[in-house]
Amino acid sequence: MQHNLFTTMRSLKIMEGCKGTQVYALNPSNPPPPGVGDKLLHHLQDHLRANSIRSKSNRNYPPPNMTVPNVVVVSESLLRCGLPGTDLLEPQIEPCLKSVDFVEALADVHRRIESCDQFEKSRLYLEQCAMFRGLADLKLFRRSLRSARQHAVDVHNKVVIAAWLRYERREDELIGYSTMDCYGRNVECPKASLVSGYDPESVYDSCDCYRRRREDVENDGVLIEGEEECSTSEEDGDLSFCIGDDEIRCIRYKMALLSRPFGAMLYGEFKESRREKINFSQNGISADAMRAAEIFSRTKRLSWFNVHIVLELLSLANRFCCEEMKHACDVHLASLVSDMEDAMLLIVYGLEENAYLLVAACLQVFLRELPSSIHNPNVMRFFCSSEACEKLATVGHASFVLYYFLSQIAMEEDMKSNITVMLLERLQECAVEVWEKQLAFHQLGVVMIERKEYKDAQCWFEAAAEVGHIYSLVGVARAKYKRGHKYSAYKQMNSLISDYTPVGWMYQERAMYCVGKEKMTDLKTATELDPTLTYPYKYRAVALAEEKKIGAAISEINKIIGFKVTPDCLELRAWFAIAQEDYDGALRDVRALLTLEPNYMMFHGKMHGDHLVELLRPHVLQWSQADCWMHLYDRWSSVDDIGSLSVVHHMLANDPGKSLLRFRQSLLLLRLNCQKAAMRSLRLARNHSSTEHERLVYEGWILYDTGHREEALAKAEESISIQRSFEAFFLKAYALADSSLDPKSSIYVIQLLEEALRCPSDGLRKGQALNNLGSVYVDCDKLDLAADCYMSALNIKHTRAHQGLARVYHLKNQRKAAYDEMTKLVEKAQNNASAYEKRSEYCDRDMAKSDLSMATQLDPLRTYPYRYRAAVLMDDHKEADAISELTRAITFKPDLQLLHLRAAFHESMGDYVSTIQDCEAALCLDPNHSETLELYNKAKERVNEH
């Protein structure tokens, strides 16, 4: 037996603070005797010591004989790794809007969107975006952002929101993609964004910028050919502007029409009105620019002038109030901005000359280059300072939406940076609406907490609370606690719990400021009210570890990992695994967390996760690539998604350019509801594609997962036209099946899946295709064919096919066989909450209740068990209990089906006001849900009748 790595560390305390969500190291006691764990420990110590020394290389150290109080001296006895302790674990303060009554907030914003003027919709959809930002479902945020762009009126908002939409797909990470291309999407087209006006239907149109570009080239060619005819002849002109030795012949009335100042000069009481030659040498304009102005006065075109001439014309137009010529210059210059170099040069002229469209075009380049441009000081100087913001405001381009976009990216890149602080300060300066102030003040508080500037943090949180953001009182309490006022923080949270309907995060925060049984009671209440909060599980697990109950600690942290996978919880479980000398388990969790966050830093940010992998590898059995495939097959078959992720990470370390593995990785991450990480893996799969047809498939999946179904189908068809492949046919079938299939469409999907199965692929994917094919056969009432598909899938260990086969048995009225089939899945699947849920459909009420209770215990985010229990309670005429059952889940998971069912219950009880509110909240999540719309209209009619 290997020596226990932490034999001497059971009663140790944390050496450094635990900030954010990571877990950190303990002080050592006496060194353990030599052993395998001891060698690993010393490797960790050496790395951490070297890292710590490097991080302090620029500091001034006192002489050796001088003692410095309260300073931890780096020495051989410090910086040892150990189990984390409870005393410095902290829950994260979420940097988003968080309502005490989220359902009421959703209903309110939906109500205002439906009743407001059409030109106000964009602003309200942006507010809806801010509300959705804190939810796990990224599609809701993207849909609201798309709606905000759809209803945008002015160029500034169109430019910012279009860039934001593009950023959400992170196309900057796709090799070969141009930042200024829109690939046919009108809603993100840089040219369409520079056109002012309200046209909500255009969002559904394909972009025509390529056609317009061709037309511009053709028009430019015609104009260039006729350039000699553009100059005014001696006979036609009746006026000359003299600049140095040059005379520019003009038509007086044409020049007078350029502006009122020109008209007054040429036809008014000024002496120039009686002269044929006017000396213009002292006006700071070149002869070429004046010649261009004369040509513009007759043709109203600028296409054949170079950029320097147009810039001079812009200056002239501003000086003499030539609005038409200024607008033409503005439009023309804006059309020339195509890259960062152009934008960096021309934005200076745009700001000086108050050229709205030119500045918009330059901002568009900066924003579409995010996040890289946020690290460019030459770009950030146009945004960060108060003076820069004022300049942008002068030209109409300083807004809340601009700084909201910029500050969110800055926070993602580096929460503590000065850039982040300055952008948030500009955000609060631009805030006008109440919700805008709430968000800006709250986020400044969060950043100040991270920067350990607790006094400023408290001020910002208090400001947010004063304008109605109740959740910011958590920040007030935390800042007080950090400043040494623990009792005041406790009273703050006590008052909050007394004044409002309690929710989980209130008890979680109050637990920070109490001890013993009271603390554990609050944490238990927090979990009961909101089982998705990670801090209570982490605290209980670490408390158990401190009591030397490592097995119980792992069981506790497994409860949250079973339905919500986060890097900090995986890191914690890895610690526990090392303590148990389970190095395979530790390596599994570290590899999985690096899949979620490839740059994750462990041990208080002193060691990269990849380095810990290297330190753990010698203590586990080494696998070849063939071994990895075998283990992946086993874990995939046993529905062990975290184990599968770990194996894929191992395989990618040996073959990082394998796009097929990246794609497998994305599928696993989607199963775990890790959408951002899944999309990153898909982008890497696309970038590492070795063939054109493979690249098209991955681009199709990216489009499908971001809501572009038709474009995804086009990519699949293009891939098939190049080479028939399993993945191309599967993508096409999957995208087509994502709608209500009529019999004809079902037959086509069956044909596509059969074609996919004829193409080469591995058993993992063929099992999925057979499972999907069986599902379509069931929908077509071809039960025997469906059963054959499911049996074939099971023969290649596609374990989830048990569920489909159970459905076939159920439809054949073989309920016992269906139950037994689902029991097999319950026994085989490591993640089996859904198996318990589905098995409940094939047994009597008492057994169903038991299975659904287990499903909720394993995964509280599954909504069907709550709906079933509520329906049973309604059948038993326990209406209040039924409402309470649904409300319990809605509090932490505002789900469309839960809200619709509760609205229906309220309607059956005659509570039409509550029905309307729940319907409005549900419609905020899905505006086109037909059943909710019907119930909503019915309830409104009943209210109007009374």
Steps between C-alpha positions, in 0.01 A plus 500: 500500500635839406567738784212736561585836348344692782576282804625795703257759369167402650476780754660777295364845418500692176808714456361748252156633426251331279383759250241449232409136453834319514637304792845550637784368709563429867792565730714193564584317813788254531603340169372150433731205457615419146252343260334545162266762641800671661674528162187650345473739793858619455444552127204720589699683767790568265271641234303716741814627672661595169177661380465697821863618488457612140187691592691688771815571303426870472434558868734665751598252770609599852847406629527139624508600866194722476165350595186615324176437691204336322708408194520140381862426412556266210706208626533127460231437760233707323284474190427129543185366341221380719127461537308827486350639820156641576599827662577689178263342249270767357201499265541710191300823467347474155575801275152519348151625572326269745141551607338390824189410295632398159159396366354844571804662338461285188129575480562872540755527220281293267203723577700814420638352177150418379355841583786738415559709190683306228803727526539413870505123450875475442576660836257267679643192331841610623358511854367149441854398395634625832240292684586186303875549545499316830314193366670183385319494164708720270242470223261727690762775519588465131134507397437822694816655359386410151162661571677813626688521169183425305322801652799736508442830321822702509832401350686501833278235658502289184881505487547409867237227519602342168859479626376354828303230319810408306708493818257260667584245231872577545568492128831669581621152595420357157803490274440672166194700604509874430376733772318718246318221318145409596464182293152594386354589841326835465470541876880500531591665170744792551356682200138455612595626848612833351152567359269686737133416525248262654453184296435203732411263216842540338651285772352197324644597161827382355769761482549662158833669574681286240258613230532862613877470492490385138265784408730754665796371302303522176379853579848609599630381164242706309578810701873468460461478123307827495735687732627741232147623440453590868707819507312821423614660175598865461184568301262336750650653812418849626714501812857408596643414842868590511729291719864594452567490126202275429159614381206266548223588260150457647134556435395764752147381574617138536758601758246721675271199543764316706405691816346819634845653574607442138168640381540812713856549380419459130155666485477713811633839606861388511744644248575146371151494349614762248833343414577245234818391681510429872827449688464185713866451588458581868233239573734204546373297206701372206423569138428130441248495782331815371484346155339196656246723677412661168451159339286386792286815469391375158516119521440428870751214467833428671585157372805597294680709767774359719460491876717805568286717273180375662641576846570857387149523362366384836691779673375754246144376541520544877649849470237624254205294630463295180277233650436307180870488413591410859258210497634381165857517631396322817334218307788468255771493766302251708484267201881505475563372855580132468774412749668606822756721326229699321296529818792619715578776249153615403336505842719796595365697203148380574513625858652833398248559223199357686446240227239264645514221240878508470540458875236225491694314231822527700328385820360209303850380414616536861198311633514221242866444593409426862626352724850561355443874460429540871868422562610768251573824690478700178139387465403529865611864515189582298273350769643489850550854627229753579641727228479219244140431601414868465649508150294200401192659654557815295475300181211283629690182578522478879220278626411251767483213250853575374653500846285205609648295216857616564486459877361146480791392283747680726358316802531168321859574402623641832259592779763695695658708223500878486343477154202318653459764770518790255250343261258435787540858617404618152210252510358658813546848350289391201234331714161673482234235562463351848610154390806648331606668823435182697722298268783753476518567875476130585773397256730771630444358847584148382822618336604698807447193717729304269759779521471494883391864501226429751403854596437595137322169446261574786423844357418362156287216639310746719440721196360201309276407794372859527374486141318173570743215440438296813757234416774765538437491876693172489794705377447757773511224762809342346686832487414566865625152591824558314546828688467318831131568572375142515204565728383790285514269197296240689236758593489617138412152376263437791306810405494396135353158585237665720396763244467282189384157399812297578701348216803275510772762453378691806558205731824413326639846569377510859676169562827684432451703816396236753655184640421150619151358472353833390739510205420142396127569534523802273700302244242221509219753447693660215530162325131422555396833349757493219686171447706656218712709742846339516635660820289298750615170347862615496486615860340180627747289302803685635359487855472123466856481370621696802336230712705240305184375324637514146253246360206701634658818363517348152137386528395854591683670214371230262147623570561827317737358236227252408292776340717812490862462393729790591881522508518593870295197607709271279817646652364435848418139415848459353642610837292241679606232252868578561436478874365150444795411275252468212732656244291367210198686638703814559641493148151442359364810672797722415477403134124565502536844659771590245251413229260754653771763560826422318691773687376410847754582771509287814650557846407867532594567137855370541484186285346440161272199492707348217801486731303312763402252229869441431568448870215251537567298184796298636276367777234348273499226241619630162263458203576474133268671251334162438444461875345847506249406229403191698454701821306770315268235360442357847436836667277621217299179527460536876386863457802626694535840336773635730702182459455525123616862503811397688585229247449737207724758669767228536467407133523863389822541698646231272331626183392866547407546135238224494178680404290187552599496868420869538156428359447214747608737773236754396225236511596401854511862612154563359371202697643661812336833407840671466402698191791743481760226532310288247505780243872553559563130428289522184701799379823310563360200312425726207844663512680164507296349217725338242242498219249744358199272548589442865542873564155567351340249737646666807403844371150359457486384862622840618222666302239254624598543864477879467152494351577510124326180392460579130864599465601179679301298246673683216841414647401133529382490138819668380707247693305208348554644152877479562504162672236276649576455870328378813521836678361701207196275461452489877511880527246540222267243652534650847426854380199389295361296789508807725148597399156347478552231237223410257502147356689608188770678700531201734567270208773736379663511843494118509673489163767743620572297814519181295750673271699607803514142628638382164795737539810413708488606866568362846256316725442803726349706220326212323328418827369856514378481139321171563340649810378804305376279217302293749342819636382605154361153434303524826356835392396334173339213698747246356565335833667179379751693292561729797563200728752362248686831503513516878617139526775568246605805701512296819711238328770764453454618861297814438347482846247779451317281250340322797278806533380481141438127523299555818284747313436242227393243761272758660334581168447126450324491839786302653539721805693248712756453221532878469564531874759223493675661203529830684628316807792379288581862414474603866750231590745568217502879480724693736295816441156344535262775615327501161472119516311517829280770354410300190448176697234677705278503190479120501395422858221571750462830684691408816796358309491800267516734797802311630681515165422868453616578852831330416520694170455829687757399758754420228416796276275773646506683165281239329152653484277202420499361858370830638230517235394140565481547876308826456253334264442217750435755775251684279321171431478453875349852530806630687527816292720699739747210529509463123579869454765476771667203329535694176607819675778311676658415165420828325693690768832359379402388148252730325395247239240550226311177572495561875369853455236389249375224730483733800312753288252228404455405865441865594245526218313190620483658847364827360815699584527676164745768616754234597423316176584809298827558687618143451402511133689826450809351665472189282458710186811694596684166472320400179281768336356251250385223734151442362343332805617778731376766257158337494485479879625859531234644270230298673606628844509861379147465368383370838667791680339749262161342561533574870 
